[in-house]
């Protein structure tokens, strides 16, 4: 048969998808091949046209990438704006102590005690000197005499207080007089008297002793563990910082980070084999060839990793890497863990430097890791994330004491959807187990009860948590995942792309007001969040699979296991800056798929753009609702194993446009 004589395919996207057992992609009416009088288009043609169309809900009728100008210009926004505002506030302070406090805490974004841990020991000594009780302010300082040439010549030294682009207060010192290359502005210059210098030298002597102690301890540890131990430690740390970006730590003026602009640690922009990586070939060098800084950095990171894995390193974001800070952290974690298990066998960490050794801290770290693993397994911990420095702090998460106000409100909303009444979410799960077929039944506005359940819960969460947005994510086809698991086809699983995952985002009424009443703008923000969360699910998926070569070759993160509260998230991440996402509460959840646990395969996340941050009681309620969604997904996976497959077809960009913008549908906002 000649090419011109071959029959043309006339099946539609929906027909081809149905024959393959896959969900059909929705196609706008103007593009349907079966519209009366219109030309018939092939499925491939329709798919190409769909791929070229903008996925932004406000531009779904236009080709992608055709906007004449960006909707928002973010240059100078977020963290850069905070640094400028902080410098301005510090320059207008009425005294030197207030200046320093403003710079340290970035105008109140950080707790002062934690912010001081970004200082070097010498800087801490200098600031203690310049703010000591009874010190008279010098020329040029707030409250001091007007500077004159004679006064300037009387000073033995002048310190500059500057902010670096990382938000760290840096103080020039008699032994470190030059300004760093990355400073963004000088807030003040402070003249030192002879008395200031004498006081500083006394404090510096103690600081020097601490530095000498930790260098000695770190080098002793390196020699003790031998070549094999050094190789094991460096390999573990290289893998750890790769799995938990972002990392941003300090040792004196050096920044250790796997963020794009710094890039001296393994991460998403720096391969472990790259010579710029701090760990590159370090384990192959004898300890005598290590610098003092390298010895201390590796010793500190190893102790943190030993105390609970890669995520423990994130607890030091924004901190100086010192053994003193590691010891302080271990004391705090020991006190926290003993609240849950008073009989836990964790050694006491001595209070004074010089009284503890790296060997002793290793023993404490190993015991902390054992107790922590039990708390993580029981979901008794959560993170508080201050996105200003990206630091994660662990706290105890109390269990729920009966249904919360939010849970009751969500159950009330579900009463009109579920096949029976449920006073709380435990009763709702029991109801779904007894009426398992309901999850597959079509609903008036949704192809299945499962999709309707997800949408209803997320919409109710937006209302009852007083959130600007709420969302939940997952994988579209649990049946397809079960099939691949049965064949142990890890390569197929890691080959799935973003459309194989979903995220349902529902804005609240407050979101409309924040976007000036523009529903299209709200829909664009919702879709941006949805697309990002699809990526997040894709990103952590391989972390649940065996260490197959195909899995290890795919970019992935360690799956999240603990819930978290986050503040000031609108400073760094471009998406958060663009959409003004300031506060959040999130609970990632495990889904059991054919006997295989998938951590962080679904979640519930609530967001606020302004107003008060979420509280711990909110997070406790979020974990209950998120667990309910995960249990529903468990039932969907079980149904698939019994021959009743359910897939999620909604929550794409068309869905977000239809539910938020189009007037013919019920709106969220």
C-alpha positions in Angstrom: 0.0 0.0 0.0 1.3 3.4 -0.9 1.7 6.0 1.8 -1.1 8.1 0.3 -3.4 5.0 0.4 -2.9 4.3 4.2 -6.1 4.8 6.2 -6.0 7.9 8.5 -6.5 7.4 12.2 -9.6 9.1 13.4 -9.7 8.1 17.0 -9.6 10.9 19.6 -7.3 11.3 22.6 -10.1 10.0 24.9 -10.6 6.9 22.7 -6.9 6.0 22.5 -6.5 6.6 26.2 -9.5 4.4 27.0 -8.1 1.6 24.9 -4.8 1.8 26.7 -6.5 1.8 30.1 -5.2 5.3 30.9 -7.1 8.5 32.0 -7.9 10.8 29.2 -6.6 14.3 29.1 -9.3 17.0 29.0 -9.3 19.0 25.8 -11.0 22.4 25.5 -14.1 22.4 23.4 -12.5 24.6 20.8 -9.9 21.9 20.1 -12.1 18.8 20.1 -11.8 16.7 16.9 -15.4 15.7 17.1 -17.0 19.1 17.0 -19.8 19.4 14.4 -18.4 20.5 11.0 -14.9 20.7 12.2 -11.9 18.8 10.8 -10.9 15.6 12.4 -7.5 15.8 14.0 -5.2 12.9 15.0 -4.5 12.1 18.6 -0.9 13.0 18.0 -1.9 16.4 16.6 -4.1 17.1 19.5 -1.4 16.1 22.0 1.1 18.4 20.3 -1.3 21.3 20.3 -2.0 20.7 24.0 1.7 20.6 24.8 2.2 23.9 23.1 -0.6 25.6 24.9 0.2 27.7 28.0 -0.6 25.8 31.2 -1.1 29.0 33.1 -4.9 29.1 33.7 -5.2 32.7 32.7 -3.5 32.0 29.4 -4.8 28.5 28.5 -6.1 29.8 25.2 -2.6 31.1 24.1 0.6 29.4 23.0 3.1 28.9 25.8 5.8 31.6 26.2 4.0 34.4 24.3 3.5 36.9 27.1 4.8 40.3 26.1 6.1 41.1 29.6 6.4 39.3 32.9 3.5 39.6 35.3 5.9 40.2 38.2 9.4 41.6 38.5 11.1 40.0 41.5 14.5 41.6 41.3 15.3 43.1 44.7 12.3 41.4 46.4 12.4 38.8 49.2 15.7 38.4 51.0 17.4 41.3 49.2 14.6 43.6 50.3 14.9 42.3 53.9 18.6 43.1 54.0 18.1 46.6 52.8 15.3 47.2 55.3 17.5 45.7 58.1 20.4 48.0 57.3 18.1 51.0 57.2 16.6 50.1 60.6 20.0 49.5 62.2 21.4 52.9 60.9 18.4 54.6 62.6 18.8 52.8 66.0 19.2 54.9 69.1 22.1 52.9 70.7 24.8 50.5 69.7 23.2 47.5 71.4 20.0 48.1 69.4 22.0 48.4 66.2 23.6 45.0 66.8 20.4 43.3 67.8 18.7 44.6 64.6 21.5 43.3 62.4 21.9 40.0 64.3 18.2 39.1 64.2 17.5 40.6 60.7 15.0 43.0 62.1 13.4 40.4 64.4 13.2 37.5 62.0 15.6 35.4 64.1 15.8 34.7 67.8 18.8 36.5 69.3 20.2 33.4 71.0 20.2 31.4 67.7 21.4 34.4 65.6 24.5 34.8 67.8 25.6 31.3 66.7 26.4 32.7 63.3 29.2 34.8 64.9 32.7 33.6 65.1 34.1 33.4 68.6 36.2 36.5 68.0 33.2 38.5 66.7 31.2 37.4 69.7 34.0 38.7 72.0 34.1 42.0 70.1 30.3 42.5 70.4 30.3 41.6 74.1 33.1 44.3 74.5 31.2 47.0 72.6 27.9 46.4 74.5 29.3 45.7 78.0 27.6 47.5 80.9 29.0 50.9 81.7 30.8 51.4 78.4 30.4 55.0 77.1 29.5 55.2 73.4 32.4 56.5 71.3 32.4 59.2 68.6 29.9 58.5 65.8 28.0 55.9 67.8 24.3 56.5 68.6 24.3 58.5 71.8 28.0 59.3 71.5 29.8 62.6 70.8 29.9 64.0 67.4 32.8 62.6 65.5 35.8 64.9 64.9 39.2 64.4 63.4 40.8 64.5 66.9 38.3 61.9 68.2 39.0 59.6 65.2 42.7 59.8 65.8 42.2 58.9 69.5 40.6 55.5 68.6 42.9 52.6 68.6 40.7 50.7 66.1 37.4 51.2 64.2 35.1 48.2 63.6 32.6 48.1 60.8 29.3 46.3 61.3 28.2 44.9 58.0 25.7 42.5 56.6 26.8 39.8 54.1 24.5 38.7 51.3 23.7 35.6 53.4 22.3 37.8 56.1 25.1 37.3 58.6 26.3 40.1 60.8 30.1 40.4 60.2 32.3 42.5 62.4 35.8 43.7 61.3 38.3 43.0 64.1 41.9 44.0 65.0 43.0 40.6 63.6 40.6 40.6 60.6 40.3 44.2 59.4 39.2 43.7 55.8 35.6 43.7 54.6 34.3 40.5 52.9 33.6 40.6 49.2 30.0 39.6 49.7 28.9 42.4 52.1 25.8 44.4 51.1 26.2 47.4 53.3 27.9 49.0 56.3 25.5 49.7 59.1 27.9 51.4 61.5 31.6 52.1 62.3 32.5 52.0 65.9 35.7 53.4 67.4 37.5 51.4 70.0 39.2 52.9 73.1 42.2 51.5 74.9 39.8 50.0 77.5 37.8 48.3 74.8 40.9 46.7 73.3 42.1 45.5 76.7 38.7 44.0 77.5 38.5 42.3 74.1 41.9 40.8 74.5 40.9 39.1 77.7 37.8 37.6 76.0 39.8 36.6 73.0 42.2 34.5 75.1 39.3 32.3 76.2 38.1 32.1 72.6 41.6 31.1 71.4 41.7 28.3 74.0 38.3 26.9 72.7 39.6 27.0 69.1 42.8 25.2 70.1 40.8 22.6 72.0 38.4 21.7 69.1 41.3 21.6 66.6 43.2 19.1 68.9 40.0 17.0 69.4 39.2 17.0 65.7 42.7 15.9 64.7 42.8 13.3 67.4 39.5 11.9 66.1 40.8 11.8 62.5 43.9 9.8 63.5 41.9 7.5 65.7 39.3 6.4 63.0 42.0 5.6 60.5 41.9 5.7 56.7 38.9 3.4 56.5 36.9 5.5 59.0 37.8 8.8 57.2 36.6 7.3 53.9 33.4 6.2 55.5 32.7 9.5 57.2 33.4 11.7 54.2 31.3 9.4 52.0 28.4 9.6 54.4 28.6 13.4 54.6 28.9 13.8 50.9 25.7 11.7 50.5 24.0 13.6 53.3 24.4 17.1 52.0 23.3 15.8 48.6 20.1 14.4 50.0 19.0 17.4 52.1 19.4 20.7 50.3 19.5 23.5 51.2 22.6 23.5 53.4 24.2 26.7 54.5 26.8 26.6 57.3 29.7 28.8 58.4 33.2 28.2 59.6 34.7 31.6 60.4 34.1 33.6 57.2 33.8 30.6 54.9 30.3 29.6 53.8 29.7 25.9 53.2 26.6 25.5 51.1 25.0 23.4 48.3 22.9 26.4 47.1 23.4 27.5 43.6 25.2 30.8 44.3 27.7 29.3 46.7 28.3 25.7 45.5 31.1 24.2 47.5 29.2 21.2 48.8 27.6 18.4 46.8 24.1 19.3 45.7 21.8 19.7 42.8 24.2 22.0 41.0 27.5 20.4 42.0 28.4 16.8 41.4 30.3 14.9 44.1 33.2 14.4 41.6 33.5 18.2 41.0 36.8 19.6 42.2 35.0 22.6 43.7 33.2 20.2 46.2 34.7 20.6 49.7 34.7 16.8 50.1 36.4 16.1 46.7 39.4 13.8 47.4 39.5 14.9 51.0 39.2 11.3 52.3 42.3 10.3 50.2 44.6 12.8 51.9 46.4 11.9 55.1 45.3 13.9 58.2 48.5 15.8 58.1 47.5 17.4 54.8 44.1 18.5 56.1 43.8 22.1 57.2 42.5 22.8 60.8 39.3 24.2 59.3 38.7 21.0 57.3 39.3 18.8 60.4 36.8 20.7 62.5 34.2 21.0 59.8 34.2 17.2 59.1 34.2 16.3 62.8 31.2 18.6 63.5 29.2 17.4 60.5 30.0 13.7 61.3 28.7 14.1 64.9 25.5 15.7 63.7 25.0 13.0 61.1 25.7 10.3 63.6 23.1 11.7 65.9 20.2 11.1 63.5 21.1 11.1 59.9 21.2 13.7 57.1 18.3 15.9 58.4 20.2 16.7 61.6 22.7 18.7 59.5 19.9 21.1 58.6 19.6 22.0 62.3 22.8 23.9 61.9 21.8 26.1 58.9 22.9 29.6 59.7 25.3 28.4 62.5 29.1 28.4 62.9 30.4 24.8 62.9 32.1 24.5 66.3 32.3 21.7 68.8 30.8 24.1 71.4 27.7 24.5 69.2 27.4 20.7 68.6 27.7 20.1 72.4 25.0 22.7 73.0 22.7 21.0 70.4 23.2 17.6 72.0 22.3 18.9 75.4 19.1 20.5 74.0 18.2 17.3 72.1 18.9 15.1 75.2 16.5 17.3 77.3 13.9 17.1 74.6 14.0 13.4 74.1 14.0 12.7 77.9 10.6 14.5 78.1 9.2 11.5 76.1 11.4 8.8 77.6 12.8 9.8 81.0 14.6 6.5 81.3 16.5 6.8 78.0 20.2 6.0 78.3 21.8 9.2 77.0 25.0 10.5 78.6 25.2 14.0 80.1 27.2 16.4 78.0 29.6 18.5 80.2 28.9 22.2 80.3 32.4 23.4 80.0 34.6 23.2 76.8 37.6 21.1 77.4 35.5 18.7 79.6 34.1 16.9 76.6 35.9 15.0 73.7 34.8 14.1 70.2 34.9 10.4 71.3 32.5 11.2 74.1 30.2 13.2 71.8 30.2 10.2 69.5 28.8 8.1 72.2 26.1 10.7 73.0 25.3 11.0 69.2 24.8 7.3 68.8 22.3 7.2 71.8 20.5 10.3 70.5 20.1 8.5 67.1 18.5 5.5 68.7 16.0 7.5 70.7 15.3 9.8 67.8 14.5 6.9 65.5 11.8 5.7 67.9 10.3 9.3 68.1 10.3 9.7 64.3 8.7 6.3 63.9 6.0 7.3 66.3 5.6 10.7 64.7 6.4 12.4 68.1 8.7 15.1 66.6 8.1 18.0 64.2 10.2 20.7 62.7 10.0 24.4 63.1 11.6 26.0 60.0 12.7 29.5 60.0 13.2 30.1 56.3 15.2 33.2 56.9 18.3 31.0 57.5 16.6 27.7 56.4 17.2 26.1 59.8 15.1 23.2 61.0 14.6 22.8 64.8 13.1 19.7 66.3 10.3 19.9 68.9 7.9 17.4 70.4 4.6 16.9 68.7 1.8 16.1 71.2 -0.8 13.6 70.2 -4.4 14.8 69.5 -6.7 14.9 72.5 -10.0 14.2 70.7 -11.2 15.7 67.5 -10.1 19.3 67.0 -12.4 22.1 65.9 -10.9 21.8 62.4 -11.5 18.0 62.3 -15.1 18.4 63.3 -15.7 21.1 60.6 -14.1 18.8 57.9 -16.2 15.9 59.0 -19.3 18.0 58.8 -18.4 18.9 55.2 -17.8 15.2 54.5 -21.2 14.3 55.8 -22.9 15.3 52.6 -20.4 13.3 50.5 -19.6 10.0 52.3 -22.0 7.1 52.2 -22.8 7.6 55.9 -22.2 9.8 58.9 -18.8 10.1 60.6 -18.3 12.1 63.9 -14.5 12.1 63.4 -11.9 11.0 60.9 -11.4 7.6 62.5 -15.1 6.9 62.0 -14.7 8.2 58.4 -11.9 5.7 57.7 -14.0 2.8 59.2 -16.9 3.9 57.0 -14.7 3.8 53.8 -13.4 0.4 54.7 -17.0 -0.9 55.0 -18.1 0.8 51.8 -14.9 0.4 49.9 -16.6 0.4 46.5 -17.7 4.0 47.1 -14.2 5.3 46.4 -14.5 4.1 42.7 -18.1 5.3 42.2 -18.6 8.4 39.9 -19.8 11.6 41.7 -21.7 14.5 40.2 -18.6 16.7 39.9 -15.9 14.1 40.0 -15.1 10.8 38.1 -14.7 8.9 41.4 -15.4 9.2 45.1 -11.7 9.3 45.8 -11.2 12.5 43.7 -14.3 14.0 45.4 -12.9 13.1 48.8 -9.6 14.8 48.1 -11.2 18.0 46.7 -13.7 18.2 49.6 -11.1 17.7 52.3 -8.7 20.3 50.8 -11.5 22.8 50.3 -12.8 22.3 53.9 -9.2 22.6 55.2 -8.9 26.0 53.5 -11.9 27.2 55.4 -11.5 25.6 58.8 -7.8 26.4 59.2 -8.4 30.0 58.0 -5.8 29.4 55.3 -5.3 31.4 52.1 -4.6 28.2 50.2 -4.7 24.5 51.1 -3.4 21.6 49.0 -2.7 17.9 48.8 -0.6 15.9 46.4 -0.1 12.4 45.3 0.4 9.9 42.4 -2.3 9.7 39.7 -2.2 5.9 39.2 -1.6 3.7 42.2 -2.6 0.7 40.0 0.2 1.5 37.6 2.6 1.8 40.6 1.4 -1.6 41.9 2.0 -3.2 38.5 5.6 -1.8 38.3 6.3 -2.9 41.8 5.1 -6.4 41.0 7.6 -6.6 38.1 10.3 -4.9 40.2 10.7 -2.4 37.3 12.4 0.4 39.2 13.6 1.9 35.9 10.0 2.4 34.8 8.9 4.0 38.1 11.7 6.6 38.0 11.0 7.4 34.4 7.6 8.8 35.2 7.3 12.5 34.6 5.4 15.3 36.3 2.0 14.6 34.7 2.0 11.3 36.4 1.5 13.2 39.7 -1.2 15.6 40.9 -1.7 18.3 43.4 -5.2 19.7 44.3 -4.9 23.4 45.3 -7.9 25.2 46.7 -7.7 29.0 47.5 -9.8 30.6 50.2 -11.8 33.8 50.0 -8.9 35.8 51.4 -6.7 34.8 48.4 -9.1 36.7 46.1 -8.7 39.9 48.2 -4.9 39.5 48.2 -5.0 39.3 44.4 -7.1 42.4 44.0 -10.2 40.5 43.1 -8.5 39.0 40.1 -9.6 35.3 39.8 -7.2 34.7 37.0 -4.3 35.8 39.1 -5.5 33.5 42.0 -5.8 30.6 39.5 -2.3 31.3 38.2 -0.9 31.2 41.8 -2.8 28.0 42.6 -1.5 26.3 39.4 2.1 27.4 40.2 1.8 25.7 43.6 0.2 22.6 42.0 3.0 22.3 39.5 5.7 22.7 42.1 4.1 20.1 44.3 3.9 17.7 41.4 7.7 18.2 41.1 8.1 17.6 44.9 6.3 14.2 44.7 8.4 13.3 41.6 11.5 14.4 43.4 11.1 12.2 46.6 9.6 9.1 44.8 12.9 7.3 44.1 14.0 7.7 47.7 11.4 5.0 48.6 12.9 2.4 46.1 15.9 0.0 46.4 19.3 1.3 45.5 19.1 0.0 42.0 21.5 1.7 39.4 18.5 3.2 37.6 17.2 4.7 40.8 20.6 6.0 42.0 21.1 7.7 38.6 17.9 9.7 39.0 17.9 13.0 40.8 16.0 12.6 44.1 15.7 13.8 47.7 15.3 11.9 50.9 11.5 11.6 51.4 10.1 13.8 54.2 9.0 11.9 57.3 8.1 14.6 59.8 5.5 17.4 59.8 6.6 21.0 60.0 5.7 24.6 60.7 7.5 27.2 58.6 7.7 31.0 58.9 9.2 33.7 56.6 9.1 31.4 53.6 8.5 34.4 51.3 12.2 35.4 51.4 14.3 32.9 49.3 12.4 30.5 47.1 11.4 32.3 43.9 7.9 30.7 43.9 7.3 31.6 47.5 8.5 35.2 46.8 6.3 35.5 43.7 3.2 34.2 45.5 3.9 35.7 48.9 3.8 32.4 50.7 4.8 33.4 54.2 3.6 30.7 56.7 2.8 27.1 56.3 1.9 23.9 58.2 2.5 20.6 56.5 2.3 16.9 57.2 3.8 14.5 54.7 2.3 11.0 55.0 3.2 7.4 54.2 1.1 5.3 51.8 1.3 1.5 51.8 1.3 0.3 48.2 1.3 -3.5 47.8 3.1 -3.9 51.1 5.7 -1.4 50.1 5.8 1.8 52.3 6.1 5.1 50.3 7.1 7.9 52.6 5.8 11.4 51.6 3.6 10.1 48.8 0.8 12.4 49.9 0.3 15.2 52.4 -1.8 18.1 53.5 -0.3 21.6 53.4 -2.0 24.9 54.5 -0.6 28.3 53.6 -1.0 31.9 54.6 0.3 34.9 52.8 -0.2 37.3 55.7 -1.5 37.5 59.2 -0.4 35.3 62.1 1.7 32.2 61.6 0.2 28.8 62.2 0.5 27.3 65.7 1.5 23.9 67.0 -2.2 23.1 67.6 -2.9 23.7 64.0 -0.2 21.3 63.0 -1.6 18.6 65.3 -4.9 18.9 63.5 -3.2 19.0 60.0 -1.5 15.7 60.8 -4.9 14.1 61.6 -6.4 15.3 58.3 -3.3 14.3 56.3 -3.3 10.8 57.8 -6.9 10.5 56.8 -6.1 11.3 53.2 -3.2 8.7 53.3 -5.5 6.1 54.7 -7.9 6.7 51.9 -5.0 6.2 49.4 -4.2 3.0 51.3 -7.7 1.8 50.5 -7.3 2.8 46.8 -4.1 0.7 46.6 -5.9 -2.2 48.2 -8.8 -1.9 45.8 -6.4 -2.0 42.9 -4.9 -5.3 44.1 -8.5 -6.7 44.2 -9.2 -5.7 40.6 -10.9 -2.4 41.1 -8.4 0.3 39.8 -8.9 3.9 40.6 -6.9 6.7 39.0 -6.9 10.5 39.6 -7.6 12.5 36.4 -8.4 15.9 37.8 -6.3 18.7 39.4 -4.4 19.7 36.2 -4.3 23.3 34.9 -7.6 22.9 33.2 -9.2 21.9 36.5 -7.8 24.8 38.3 -9.0 27.2 35.7 -12.5 25.7 35.7 -12.9 25.7 39.4 -11.4 29.1 40.1 -12.1 31.3 37.0 -14.9 29.9 34.9 -18.3 31.3 35.9 -20.2 28.1 34.8 -18.8 26.1 37.7 -19.0 26.4 41.5 -16.1 28.6 42.6 -13.8 28.2 45.5 -13.3 31.9 46.0 
